[in-house]
Amino acid sequence: GMCYSGQVQDPSNSNCNQDYGAGNSNPCPLEYPNCVGFEQGVSWGRCFSSTTNSEVCDADYGATQGPCTSQDYPLCNLATNKCYRDESTCFLKSPWYDVAIWGDLVTINLHWDGASSPGCSGTVKLDVSVGTDLTIQKTADFSTESKVAVLLAAQESSSLLADKSNGDSNTDVNVFSSTVGATVLERSDFGDFIVEVPTSTGTCSYSNCGDSLYTTDISVANTDPSLSRTVRLSLSRNFVTGQTISQSRPRAEITGLNVMVWDRASQQPNGIPIHISKNWHYGGDSIYQGSWWTANLFFSGCPQ
């Protein structure tokens, strides 16, 4: 076994070769940030928790002169001039916004990590104003919840935006897939649907992949008998959905893939425009880092 005075080992016993935040090759996770025992070419390290890091400081995080630079270790011990964290002290890590914009809908999600600020409590309030026409206020408990959402939708009968934060932005729209392994998610906080492709969808290395075609069957239904409904739909591979589903990441094919929407009956492209988003970079604090792609469709669903 491995002993490390005053610290607790990551129970997953994962291999590491660098501390959290030091790089992208086998770093430790945030909860157990210190990699101990790694020796190049000899042995892997193991990850441990810590209440202190090695950064030299003269002031707490946020100060102008000699502050701690990490929100994970925000307090400065002036006796040792080392940064540390105190689980009983409320130090609120910066929240972050997640904004999505469709042709007729804007969603604003405010996130925070209460688990990393155990000494904090209270109410989170999000105020959104649209000129003088609309003001929305949403609140949530900091300790028991992790985000608050506002959805603003265009209206056919008015030039003003409407508050759709009650979750009815996908009214009368249903999305299905008969493809084995595909997963359909309705995201009420974003007013859209995600269809995750099966994990069996092929990948390739940087060698010549040849011509490959993979299909995912999707059916969209509008149950309203007389009104058209907007459909916001993303075909996805490994996109961050906020839910636990079966996913697999793209590989080198991500740099040259294309996506088309075909009509099931005619087996021909139906002409619906597609916006492709993709990423294959790691590093930093973005929740959207890593390898993923989405093919995004925005269209009107005919009545029934």
C-alpha positions as CSV (number, residue, x, y, z in Angstrom):
1,G,0.0,0.0,0.0
2,M,0.9,3.7,-0.1
3,C,0.9,6.0,2.9
4,Y,0.8,9.8,2.7
5,S,0.7,11.6,6.0
6,G,-2.4,13.7,6.7
7,Q,-4.2,12.9,3.4
8,V,-6.8,10.6,2.1
9,Q,-6.3,8.4,-1.0
10,D,-8.8,8.4,-3.9
11,P,-10.8,5.2,-3.3
12,S,-10.9,4.5,-7.1
13,N,-7.1,3.8,-6.9
14,S,-6.7,5.4,-10.3
15,N,-3.2,5.9,-11.9
16,C,-1.8,9.4,-12.2
17,N,1.3,11.1,-13.4
18,Q,0.5,14.7,-12.5
19,D,-1.5,16.8,-10.1
20,Y,-5.0,18.2,-10.9
21,G,-4.8,21.1,-13.4
22,A,-1.1,20.3,-14.4
23,G,-2.0,18.9,-17.8
24,N,-4.2,16.4,-19.7
25,S,-2.2,13.2,-19.4
26,N,-3.5,11.1,-16.4
27,P,-4.1,14.0,-14.0
28,C,-5.7,13.6,-10.6
29,P,-9.3,14.6,-10.2
30,L,-10.3,17.8,-8.3
31,E,-11.5,15.9,-5.2
32,Y,-8.1,14.2,-4.9
33,P,-5.7,16.7,-6.5
34,N,-2.2,15.5,-5.4
35,C,-0.4,12.8,-7.5
36,V,2.0,11.0,-5.1
37,G,4.6,8.4,-6.0
38,F,4.8,8.8,-9.8
39,E,8.3,8.0,-11.2
40,Q,8.7,8.2,-15.0
41,G,9.3,4.8,-16.4
42,V,9.1,3.1,-13.0
43,S,5.7,3.5,-11.3
44,W,2.4,5.2,-11.5
45,G,1.3,7.6,-8.8
46,R,-1.9,7.6,-6.7
47,C,-4.2,10.5,-6.0
48,F,-4.7,12.0,-2.6
49,S,-6.8,14.8,-1.1
50,S,-5.3,17.8,0.6
51,T,-6.3,20.9,2.5
52,T,-3.0,22.6,1.5
53,N,-1.1,23.1,-1.7
54,S,2.4,24.3,-2.4
55,E,1.6,27.7,-3.7
56,V,3.3,30.6,-1.9
57,C,1.0,33.5,-0.9
58,D,0.7,36.7,1.0
59,A,-3.1,37.1,0.8
60,D,-6.4,35.2,0.1
61,Y,-7.8,34.6,-3.3
62,G,-9.1,37.8,-4.9
63,A,-6.6,40.1,-3.2
64,T,-4.5,42.4,-5.4
65,Q,-1.1,41.6,-3.8
66,G,0.3,38.1,-3.7
67,P,-3.0,36.2,-3.5
68,C,-3.7,32.5,-3.8
69,T,-4.6,31.9,-7.4
70,S,-6.7,28.8,-7.1
71,Q,-10.3,28.8,-5.9
72,D,-9.8,25.3,-4.7
73,Y,-7.2,26.6,-2.1
74,P,-8.4,30.2,-1.6
75,L,-7.1,31.0,1.9
76,C,-3.6,32.1,2.8
77,N,-2.0,30.8,6.0
78,L,0.2,33.8,6.9
79,A,2.3,31.7,9.3
80,T,3.5,29.4,6.5
81,N,2.6,31.5,3.5
82,K,0.9,28.6,1.9
83,C,-2.6,28.4,0.4
84,Y,-5.1,26.1,2.0
85,R,-8.9,25.5,2.2
86,D,-11.1,25.2,5.3
87,E,-14.2,23.2,4.7
88,S,-16.0,25.2,7.5
89,T,-15.3,28.5,5.8
90,C,-17.7,29.7,3.1
91,F,-15.7,30.6,0.0
92,L,-18.0,30.6,-3.0
93,K,-16.5,29.3,-6.2
94,S,-17.5,31.3,-9.2
95,P,-20.8,30.2,-10.8
96,W,-21.0,29.9,-14.5
97,Y,-23.6,30.5,-17.2
98,D,-24.6,28.1,-19.9
99,V,-26.5,30.0,-22.7
100,A,-28.1,28.4,-25.8
101,I,-29.7,30.3,-28.6
102,W,-32.1,28.9,-31.2
103,G,-34.0,30.8,-33.9
104,D,-36.9,31.4,-31.5
105,L,-35.6,30.6,-28.1
106,V,-32.9,31.8,-25.7
107,T,-32.1,29.7,-22.6
108,I,-30.0,30.9,-19.7
109,N,-28.8,28.4,-17.1
110,L,-26.9,29.6,-14.1
111,H,-24.8,26.8,-12.5
112,W,-22.9,26.5,-9.2
113,D,-21.1,23.8,-7.3
114,G,-22.4,23.6,-3.8
115,A,-20.4,20.4,-3.1
116,S,-17.1,22.4,-3.4
117,S,-18.3,25.1,-1.0
118,P,-19.6,23.1,1.9
119,G,-19.5,26.1,4.3
120,C,-21.9,28.1,2.2
121,S,-25.7,28.2,2.2
122,G,-28.4,30.6,1.1
123,T,-30.6,31.4,-1.9
124,V,-29.4,31.9,-5.4
125,K,-31.4,34.5,-7.4
126,L,-31.3,35.1,-11.1
127,D,-32.9,38.2,-12.5
128,V,-33.4,38.6,-16.3
129,S,-34.8,41.8,-17.9
130,V,-35.7,42.2,-21.5
131,G,-35.9,46.0,-22.0
132,T,-38.9,47.3,-20.1
133,D,-41.3,44.6,-21.4
134,L,-40.3,41.6,-19.4
135,T,-38.6,40.9,-16.0
136,I,-38.1,37.4,-14.7
137,Q,-36.8,36.3,-11.3
138,K,-35.9,32.7,-10.5
139,T,-34.6,31.4,-7.2
140,A,-33.1,28.2,-5.9
141,D,-31.5,26.8,-2.7
142,F,-27.7,26.9,-2.9
143,S,-27.2,23.7,-0.8
144,T,-29.8,21.4,-2.3
145,E,-29.8,22.5,-6.0
146,S,-27.1,23.2,-8.6
147,K,-28.7,25.5,-11.2
148,V,-31.6,27.8,-12.1
149,A,-32.9,28.2,-15.6
150,V,-34.7,30.9,-17.6
151,L,-36.2,30.2,-21.1
152,L,-37.3,33.1,-23.3
153,A,-39.3,32.2,-26.4
154,A,-40.6,34.2,-29.4
155,Q,-44.4,34.3,-30.0
156,E,-46.2,34.2,-33.3
157,S,-48.8,36.7,-32.2
158,S,-46.5,39.2,-30.6
159,S,-43.1,40.8,-31.0
160,L,-42.4,40.3,-27.3
161,L,-40.6,37.3,-25.8
162,A,-42.5,35.0,-23.4
163,D,-41.3,33.3,-20.3
164,K,-41.2,29.5,-21.0
165,S,-39.3,28.6,-17.8
166,N,-42.1,26.4,-16.7
167,G,-41.0,23.6,-19.1
168,D,-43.6,23.9,-21.8
169,S,-41.3,25.0,-24.6
170,N,-41.6,21.5,-26.3
171,T,-45.4,21.4,-26.0
172,D,-47.0,18.8,-28.3
173,V,-43.6,17.7,-29.8
174,N,-42.4,14.1,-29.5
175,V,-39.2,12.6,-30.7
176,F,-38.5,8.9,-31.1
177,S,-35.7,6.7,-32.5
178,S,-36.0,3.0,-33.5
179,T,-32.3,2.6,-33.9
180,V,-30.9,0.1,-31.4
181,G,-28.6,1.9,-28.9
182,A,-29.7,5.4,-29.7
183,T,-31.0,7.5,-26.8
184,V,-33.5,10.3,-27.0
185,L,-33.4,13.1,-24.3
186,E,-35.9,15.9,-23.9
187,R,-34.1,18.8,-22.1
188,S,-36.8,21.1,-20.6
189,D,-34.1,23.5,-19.3
190,F,-32.9,24.1,-22.9
191,G,-36.2,23.6,-24.8
192,D,-34.7,21.0,-27.1
193,F,-34.2,17.3,-27.8
194,I,-31.0,15.4,-28.1
195,V,-30.6,12.1,-29.9
196,E,-27.4,10.4,-28.9
197,V,-26.0,8.1,-31.6
198,P,-25.3,4.4,-30.6
199,T,-21.9,3.7,-29.1
200,S,-21.4,1.2,-31.9
201,T,-21.2,4.1,-34.4
202,G,-17.8,3.7,-36.1
203,T,-14.7,5.7,-35.6
204,C,-11.3,5.8,-37.3
205,S,-7.7,6.8,-36.7
206,Y,-5.7,9.4,-38.8
207,S,-5.2,6.7,-41.5
208,N,-7.5,6.6,-44.4
209,C,-10.9,5.7,-43.1
210,G,-12.5,5.0,-46.4
211,D,-16.1,5.8,-47.2
212,S,-18.4,5.0,-44.2
213,L,-22.1,5.7,-43.7
214,Y,-23.9,5.3,-40.4
215,T,-27.6,6.0,-40.0
216,T,-29.8,6.8,-37.0
217,D,-33.6,6.6,-37.5
218,I,-35.5,9.6,-36.0
219,S,-39.2,10.2,-36.0
220,V,-40.7,13.6,-35.0
221,A,-44.4,14.0,-34.2
222,N,-46.5,17.1,-33.5
223,T,-49.7,16.0,-31.6
224,D,-51.5,19.4,-32.0
225,P,-54.3,18.9,-34.5
226,S,-54.2,22.4,-36.0
227,L,-51.0,24.3,-35.0
228,S,-47.4,23.9,-36.2
229,R,-44.8,23.5,-33.5
230,T,-41.1,24.4,-33.5
231,V,-38.7,21.5,-33.3
232,R,-35.2,22.0,-31.8
233,L,-33.2,18.8,-32.3
234,S,-29.6,17.9,-32.0
235,L,-28.0,14.6,-33.1
236,S,-25.1,14.1,-30.8
237,R,-22.0,12.1,-30.1
238,N,-20.6,12.4,-26.6
239,F,-22.0,16.0,-26.1
240,V,-22.4,17.1,-22.4
241,T,-26.1,16.6,-21.8
242,G,-26.3,16.9,-18.0
243,Q,-27.8,13.4,-17.8
244,T,-26.2,9.9,-17.5
245,I,-26.5,8.1,-20.7
246,S,-24.5,5.6,-22.7
247,Q,-22.0,7.5,-24.9
248,S,-18.8,7.0,-26.8
249,R,-16.4,9.7,-28.0
250,P,-15.4,10.5,-31.6
251,R,-11.9,10.0,-32.8
252,A,-10.0,11.3,-35.8
253,E,-13.1,11.2,-38.0
254,I,-14.4,14.3,-36.2
255,T,-12.2,16.5,-38.4
256,G,-13.9,15.5,-41.6
257,L,-17.4,14.1,-40.9
258,N,-20.6,15.3,-42.5
259,V,-24.2,14.9,-41.5
260,M,-27.3,14.8,-43.7
261,V,-31.1,14.4,-43.0
262,W,-32.7,11.9,-45.3
263,D,-36.4,11.2,-45.9
264,R,-37.1,7.6,-44.7
265,A,-39.4,6.8,-47.6
266,S,-37.4,8.2,-50.6
267,Q,-33.9,7.6,-49.1
268,Q,-33.0,11.1,-50.4
269,P,-31.8,14.2,-48.6
270,N,-34.9,16.3,-47.6
271,G,-33.1,19.7,-47.6
272,I,-33.4,20.6,-43.9
273,P,-30.4,22.7,-43.1
274,I,-28.0,21.4,-40.4
275,H,-25.5,23.3,-38.2
276,I,-22.6,21.1,-37.1
277,S,-20.7,22.0,-33.9
278,K,-17.7,20.0,-32.7
279,N,-14.7,20.0,-30.4
280,W,-11.7,17.8,-29.8
281,H,-9.7,19.9,-27.4
282,Y,-9.0,19.3,-23.7
283,G,-7.8,21.5,-20.9
284,G,-9.2,24.4,-18.9
285,D,-12.3,24.5,-16.8
286,S,-15.0,24.4,-19.5
287,I,-17.7,21.7,-19.0
288,Y,-17.7,21.4,-22.8
289,Q,-14.0,20.4,-23.2
290,G,-13.2,17.1,-24.8
291,S,-14.2,15.3,-28.0
292,W,-17.8,15.6,-29.1
293,W,-20.0,16.7,-32.0
294,T,-23.6,17.8,-32.6
295,A,-25.7,18.2,-35.7
296,N,-28.4,20.7,-35.0
297,L,-31.8,21.0,-36.7
298,F,-34.4,23.8,-36.3
299,F,-37.7,23.4,-38.2
300,S,-41.4,23.6,-38.0
301,G,-43.4,20.4,-37.3
302,C,-46.7,20.2,-39.2
303,P,-49.9,19.6,-37.2
304,Q,-50.3,15.9,-36.4
